[in-house]
Amino acid sequence: MNEPITFWLENRHCSGTIAAVIGVQQLVHYRDRYYVVEGGAAQTRAGKPLRFSNSSLPASWKLALKGEVPVPAVSFTETEPAPLPQKPKRERKKTEASDMEKQQEETVPELKVTAPLPGAKPKRKSEAKPAAHPPVVANCPYCHVRHDIPLEKGKSGKPFFMNCSKCSKEFAVRFVQVTMYQAQVAGFQ
């Protein structure tokens, strides 16, 4: 074939050569790739143009390149599934149950929306108080005794001094926020 063709590819016009034709679709060779063109534009799937190399060409296009016309007239690139054969619809007989459902639908009471009182305080969506943080753990750098310190004591980020309850030595503590607060300790000699 090797007829020149101009087609729309992504966001520009491109010029390639027609390699094969099946029905209204054309297989166009452009920059060492094959594109399926229909209606002057390359077909796309998921927003990207369908492009094939020599090894990834579908069998129907490989046969078309050899000169053999493939039998199926429907292409592989259609995005709509083939319609399924439909069974003839049966007429539905009215039953007493369906009549009762209609009556219930007609007698559904309307819901009345009441406006809040003018002096009433509007409710907040979440009135839950934030959860209290567990105490921060600090180990004495001298005797390694565990100390539980309330978060409020060092929440400002400034270091403070603390006496060990076991060895009575003074050490510095500073809270550091990681995923939860951690205490850094430093000993003095």
N, C-alpha and C positions, 0 to 999 in steps of 0.2 A: 504494500500500500504506500507507505512513506509519503502521504500527503501532508503538507503543512497545515497546522491548525493553531488558532489563538484561543485560549481558554482562561477562565478565572480560577486562580489558585491562591487560596487564603485571602490576601488583600491586594493582589496585583494581577495584571494580565501577563500570561506567559505564552511563548510560542514553542510548540513541540511538533512531533510527527505522529500521524495515526498509524498504529501498529496493527490493530485488528478492530473489527466491528462486530458486535452481537446485538441485533435489534436496534434500539435507539442509543445504546451505549457504545462508547468508543474507548479503546485502550490507547492512551497517548504516551509516547516515549518522550521524556523531558529530563535532561541532566542525569542520565543513567538510571532513572527510575520510571516506573509505569504508573500512570494515574488513570482512573476510570472517570471519563467525562460524559456527562449527560446534560443536554440543554446549555452547552457553552460553559459549564462550571464543573470543576472537579468535585466528585462526591466526597462527603465528609462523614465521619463517625465520631461522635463525642467532641465535635468542634475541630477535629484535625482531619486534613485530607487523607483519603485512602491512597497509600502509595505502596508499591510493591517492587521488589528486586526480581532478577531473573529466577532466583531460587524460591522466592515466596509467592510467586504468581499462582492463583487458583487454577485447578485443572481445566476448567472451562476456558479460561483465557489462554492457557498453554495450547489447547487444541485449536483455538481460533488463530493463534500465531502460526501453527503448522498448516493452516488452510482448511481444517476440518470444522464444520459448523456444528457447535454443540446443540443437543436436542432441547434442553429446557429453555423456554422463552423468558422465564422469570429469573432475574439476576440474584446473585448472592448478596448484593449490596442493599437490597431493599430493607428499609427500617421497619416497615409494617409487616406483621406476620400474615401468612396466607389465610384467607377466610376459611373457617371450618364449615363443613357441610352442616346445615341446620335441619333439625328434625321438624316435621310439621307440628305446629302448636295445637294443643288440644284445648278445646273450650272448657273453661272452668265453670263448674256448676255452682250456683249460689247455694250456700248453706245457711242454716240458721245462725251458725257461729259468726259468719262474716257480717250478717245483718246486725247481730248484737254488738260487734266491734264498731260498726258505723254509728249506732245509737250512743255508745259510750263516748265516742269522739265528739259527737255533737253536744253532749251534756257535760263536758269538762268545764269546771268553774274557772272563771278568770281570776288571776292572782292580782291583788291590789298592792301597789307599792306605797308604803307609808313614808312620809317625809319625817326626818328627825325633829324633835322638839327644838324650838329656837334657843332655849337655855341649856340644852343638853350638850355635854362635852363629847366630841367625836372620839370613837375608839381608835386606838392605834392598831396597826396590823400586828405588830409584835411588841407585846408588853413584857417580854421575858428579859430578865436582867442578865448581863453577861456573867458567864461562869467565873467563879473565883479561881485565881491561879494557885496551883499547889506551891508550897514553900520551896525556895531554891536551896539546893544542897551545896554546902561548902565543907570540905575536909581540911582539918588542921594540917599545915605543911610539916609540923614537927612530930606529932603523934598519930596523925591520920584518923582522928576522931571525927565522926560525921556531925555536922551542925545544920539544922533546918532553919533558914532565915526567911522571914516574911518578905514578900516581893516589894512591899511599899518602902522598906528600909533602904534599898539600893536601886530603886527604879530609875532615878535620875541619871544613872550612868557614872556618877562620881564614886571614886573609891572611898571606903570607910574602914576604920580599924575595929577589930573584934578580939576579945580575949577568949582563949580556948577554955572550955569547961573542965577539961581533964588536967592539962599541963600548965594552965594559967599563963601561957605565953601569948603575946599580942601578935596578930597577923593582919595584913591588909586584904580586903575583899572588894571586888568590883564585879557587878553583874554585866554579863554580855548576852545579848539576845541572838540566839541561833534560830532554831525552830521553836524552842522554848528557852527560858532564861537559864544561863549557866553562870557559875561563879568562878572567877579567876582568883587565885590566892597567891600571896607572896610572903615569905618569911623574912625576918630581920635577925641578924646575929649580933 
